[in-house]
């Protein structure tokens, strides 16, 4: 049993094994549900892009406003790609992989590379010995205090929201993911699931596909117009996705342990948030706010996460966080190994 206090200050006794067995009942895709999601989301996305395009003749400001729901729809498509990477969107690996690769034309995210990298994140989340695998760099208070002034400044700059989220996420999505040997694609030597050839093949293959696809689209509508229409959508989507990924693990009562004390299931459930969002936002984000359930059982498709939580109300009490509460996490940068919580620089140096 694990006693935990979530960001909402609700106390709950959490039996991880019992919750895991409950969640396992919701594994497995429904082909009809997945196809329905695709058939309703993709046409809406393209119709929205057409509206963004037509609005250029009226006002670019109106075009940017219409790009906001388009970014929401692209975020939803990314969640489908994300489910494909977990083998959760369809029960067929072939259908998952080809759907994920098709969606990568719009998300700019190399599917096969990302699938393996993200699954490594799941298998190492909350492990202080295996940090920075598909995650945001987080250091301990003792490590921060031992740093040289230059390294400390570098970390402070990196963790600044302007750098990490506003500038960093679009840069990573649009540019860094195009480079097979970028430093951000570092993997620890003891992981053999992503050989270099697989990284190169996935990223270069995606790059070629993007050049061909957008080369044709740009030829038809004009490359300047293409940039004005799609760049804002892609940038906004990166902001949304970056913020969601940040808040899913960067909160005060999250979970970090070294190898000897680390448990994969406890890390999954206790180190991930339940981001309580309005229903319309939850729809656009594919229920990814129920991240504690997803991390505990990643083969649950997005459309079964809410039923899973509804059937066990205790899940709604674990690490529950509102949007207002989530903003407080921007000030939390360091892991306090004594108090087992994320704290601010001010608290660390007090």
C-alpha positions in Angstrom: 0.0 0.0 0.0 1.2 3.5 -0.8 -0.1 6.6 1.0 0.0 9.6 -1.2 -1.0 13.2 -1.2 -1.8 14.5 -4.7 -1.6 18.1 -5.9 -5.3 18.5 -5.0 -4.3 17.8 -1.3 -6.6 14.8 -1.3 -5.2 11.8 0.6 -5.7 8.3 -0.7 -4.5 4.9 0.1 -3.5 3.4 -3.2 -3.0 -0.3 -3.8 -1.1 -0.2 -7.1 -1.6 -3.9 -7.7 -5.4 -3.7 -7.3 -5.6 -0.7 -9.6 -3.3 -2.4 -12.2 -5.6 -5.4 -12.3 -8.6 -3.1 -12.8 -7.0 -1.2 -15.6 -5.9 -4.3 -17.4 -9.6 -5.0 -18.1 -9.7 -2.0 -20.4 -6.8 -3.1 -22.6 -7.3 -3.8 -26.3 -8.6 -1.7 -29.1 -12.1 -1.6 -30.7 -11.6 -1.3 -34.4 -14.9 0.4 -34.9 -14.1 3.0 -32.3 -10.7 3.7 -33.7 -12.0 4.0 -37.3 -14.8 6.2 -36.1 -12.3 8.5 -34.4 -10.2 8.7 -37.6 -13.3 9.3 -39.8 -14.5 12.1 -37.6 -11.2 13.8 -36.8 -9.4 13.8 -40.1 -12.2 15.5 -42.1 -12.7 18.1 -39.4 -8.9 18.8 -39.5 -8.8 19.3 -43.2 -12.0 21.4 -43.2 -10.4 23.5 -40.5 -7.3 23.9 -42.6 -9.4 25.0 -45.5 -11.0 27.6 -43.3 -7.6 28.9 -42.2 -6.6 29.1 -45.8 -9.8 31.0 -46.9 -9.5 33.4 -43.9 -6.2 34.7 -45.4 -8.2 36.8 -47.8 -10.1 38.4 -44.9 -7.5 38.8 -42.2 -4.4 37.0 -41.1 -5.5 37.5 -37.5 -8.7 35.6 -38.3 -6.6 33.0 -39.9 -4.6 32.6 -36.7 -7.7 32.4 -34.6 -9.0 29.6 -36.8 -5.6 27.9 -36.5 -6.3 27.3 -32.8 -9.0 24.6 -33.2 -6.9 23.1 -36.0 -4.0 22.8 -33.6 -6.4 21.1 -31.2 -7.4 18.6 -33.9 -3.8 18.0 -34.8 -3.1 17.3 -31.1 -5.9 14.8 -31.2 -4.4 13.1 -34.2 -1.1 13.0 -32.4 -2.8 11.1 -29.6 -4.0 8.6 -32.2 -0.4 8.3 -33.4 0.7 7.9 -29.8 -1.8 5.1 -29.2 -0.5 3.4 -32.4 3.0 3.5 -30.9 1.7 1.7 -27.9 -0.1 -0.9 -30.0 -3.4 0.4 -28.5 -5.2 2.0 -31.4 -5.7 -1.2 -33.4 -5.2 -4.8 -32.4 -3.1 -5.3 -35.5 0.6 -4.2 -35.4 0.5 -3.5 -39.2 -2.6 -1.3 -38.9 -1.1 0.6 -35.9 2.2 1.2 -37.7 0.8 2.4 -41.0 -1.7 4.6 -39.3 1.0 6.1 -37.2 3.3 6.7 -40.2 0.4 8.3 -42.1 -0.4 10.7 -39.2 3.4 11.6 -39.0 2.9 13.5 -42.2 0.9 16.0 -40.2 2.6 15.9 -36.8 6.1 16.0 -38.3 7.1 13.2 -35.7 9.0 10.2 -37.0 6.7 7.4 -36.0 9.0 4.4 -35.7 11.7 6.3 -33.9 9.3 8.0 -31.6 7.5 4.8 -30.8 10.6 3.1 -29.5 11.9 6.2 -27.7 8.5 6.8 -26.0 8.2 3.3 -24.9 11.7 3.6 -23.3 10.3 6.6 -21.5 7.5 4.5 -20.1 9.8 1.8 -18.9 12.2 4.2 -17.1 9.9 7.0 -15.9 10.7 8.1 -12.4 14.0 6.2 -12.3 16.8 8.6 -11.2 19.4 6.2 -12.7 17.8 6.4 -16.1 16.8 10.0 -16.6 16.5 12.0 -19.9 15.1 9.0 -21.8 12.3 10.7 -23.7 11.7 13.0 -20.8 12.4 16.5 -19.5 15.7 16.8 -17.7 15.3 16.9 -14.0 18.1 17.0 -11.4 18.2 16.6 -7.7 18.8 19.4 -5.1 22.2 17.9 -4.2 23.2 17.7 -7.9 22.2 21.3 -8.4 24.2 22.5 -5.3 27.3 20.6 -6.6 27.2 22.1 -10.0 29.6 24.8 -11.2 28.1 28.2 -11.7 28.1 27.8 -15.5 26.3 24.4 -15.4 23.9 25.7 -12.9 23.1 28.7 -15.2 22.7 26.3 -18.2 20.1 24.2 -16.3 18.3 27.4 -15.2 18.1 28.6 -18.8 17.0 25.1 -20.0 14.2 24.9 -17.4 12.9 28.4 -18.1 9.4 28.0 -19.5 10.2 30.4 -22.4 13.1 28.3 -23.5 11.7 24.8 -22.6 8.1 25.2 -23.7 7.6 28.3 -25.9 10.8 28.0 -28.0 12.0 24.5 -27.3 8.9 22.5 -28.2 8.4 23.9 -31.7 12.2 23.7 -32.4 12.2 20.1 -31.3 9.2 19.1 -33.4 10.0 21.0 -36.6 13.8 20.9 -36.6 15.5 18.6 -34.1 13.4 15.6 -35.1 14.8 16.0 -38.6 18.4 15.2 -37.5 19.2 11.4 -37.0 22.2 12.1 -34.8 21.0 15.0 -32.8 22.1 15.0 -29.2 18.5 14.9 -28.0 18.3 11.4 -29.4 20.9 10.0 -26.9 20.2 6.6 -25.5 21.9 4.8 -22.7 24.3 2.1 -23.7 22.4 -0.6 -21.9 19.4 -0.1 -24.2 19.5 -2.1 -27.4 16.0 -1.6 -28.6 16.9 1.3 -30.9 19.9 0.4 -33.1 21.3 3.4 -35.0 20.1 2.1 -38.4 16.5 2.1 -37.1 16.8 5.7 -36.0 18.2 6.8 -39.3 15.7 4.9 -41.3 12.7 6.2 -39.4 13.8 9.9 -39.4 15.2 10.0 -42.9 12.2 8.2 -44.3 9.9 10.7 -42.6 11.9 13.6 -43.9 11.7 12.4 -47.4 7.9 11.9 -47.1 7.5 15.4 -45.7 9.5 16.9 -48.6 7.4 15.1 -51.2 4.1 15.7 -49.5 4.5 19.4 -48.7 6.5 19.9 -51.9 3.4 19.0 -53.9 1.0 20.9 -51.6 3.2 24.0 -51.7 3.4 23.8 -55.5 -0.4 23.8 -55.7 -1.2 26.5 -53.1 2.1 28.4 -53.0 4.9 27.8 -50.5 4.4 31.1 -48.8 0.7 30.4 -48.3 1.5 26.9 -47.1 3.9 28.4 -44.5 1.3 30.9 -43.3 -1.4 28.3 -43.0 0.4 25.3 -41.5 3.3 26.7 -39.5 1.0 28.4 -36.9 -1.0 25.1 -36.5 2.2 23.1 -36.1 3.7 25.5 -33.6 0.5 25.7 -31.5 0.3 21.9 -31.5 3.9 21.8 -30.2 3.0 24.2 -27.4 -0.1 22.2 -26.4 1.8 18.8 -26.6 4.8 20.3 -24.8 2.7 21.6 -22.0 0.8 18.4 -21.6 4.0 16.3 -21.5 5.5 18.7 -19.0 2.6 18.8 -16.5 2.1 15.0 -16.7 5.3 14.4 -14.7 6.4 17.7 -13.4 4.4 18.3 -10.2 5.2 18.5 -6.6 4.2 15.1 -5.4 5.5 13.1 -8.3 7.7 10.0 -8.1 11.5 9.6 -8.4 13.6 6.8 -7.0 17.0 5.2 -7.6 17.2 1.7 -9.0 17.1 -0.1 -5.7 13.8 1.5 -4.6 12.3 2.1 -8.0 9.1 0.2 -9.0 7.8 0.4 -12.5 4.1 0.3 -11.6 4.4 2.7 -8.7 6.4 5.1 -10.9 3.7 4.8 -13.6 0.7 5.5 -11.3 2.2 7.8 -8.7 4.6 9.7 -11.0 1.9 10.7 -13.5 -0.8 13.3 -13.1 -4.6 13.3 -13.6 -5.0 16.6 -15.4 -8.6 17.5 -14.9 -9.7 19.4 -18.0 -13.0 20.7 -19.4 -14.7 18.0 -21.5 -14.2 19.7 -24.8 -10.5 20.1 -24.1 -10.3 16.5 -23.0 -11.8 15.5 -26.3 -9.2 17.6 -28.3 -6.4 16.1 -26.2 -7.6 12.5 -26.5 -8.0 11.9 -22.7 -4.2 12.1 -22.3 -4.9 14.1 -19.1 -5.7 10.8 -17.5 -2.0 10.1 -17.7 -1.7 8.1 -14.5 -4.0 5.4 -16.0 -2.2 5.6 -19.3 1.2 5.1 -17.8 0.1 2.3 -15.6 -1.4 0.4 -18.6 -0.3 2.0 -21.9 -2.2 -0.5 -24.1 -5.5 1.1 -23.1 -6.7 3.1 -26.1 -7.6 6.8 -25.5 -11.3 6.2 -25.7 -11.3 3.7 -22.8 -9.4 5.8 -20.3 -12.4 7.7 -19.1 -14.6 4.5 -18.7 -11.6 2.9 -16.8 -11.6 5.8 -14.3 -15.3 6.0 -14.0 -15.4 2.4 -12.9 -12.9 3.0 -10.1 -13.6 6.5 -8.6 -10.4 6.3 -6.5 -8.5 6.9 -9.7 -10.0 10.4 -9.9 -8.4 11.3 -6.6 -4.8 10.3 -7.5 -2.6 13.3 -8.4 -5.7 15.3 -9.5 -4.7 18.7 -10.8 -6.7 21.6 -12.3 -5.4 24.0 -14.8 -4.9 26.7 -12.2 -3.1 24.2 -9.9 -0.9 23.1 -12.8 0.5 26.6 -13.3 2.2 26.3 -9.9 4.4 23.5 -11.3 6.3 26.0 -13.5 8.2 27.1 -10.4 9.2 23.5 -9.5 12.6 22.6 -10.9 14.5 20.3 -8.6 13.9 16.9 -6.9 14.3 17.0 -3.2 15.5 13.5 -2.3 14.8 14.0 1.5 11.2 15.3 1.3 10.4 13.3 -1.9 9.0 16.2 -3.8 9.8 18.8 -6.6 10.8 22.1 -5.2 11.8 25.6 -6.5 15.3 27.0 -6.7 14.3 29.4 -3.9 13.5 26.5 -1.6 16.6 24.6 -2.6 18.9 27.4 -1.7 17.1 28.5 1.4 
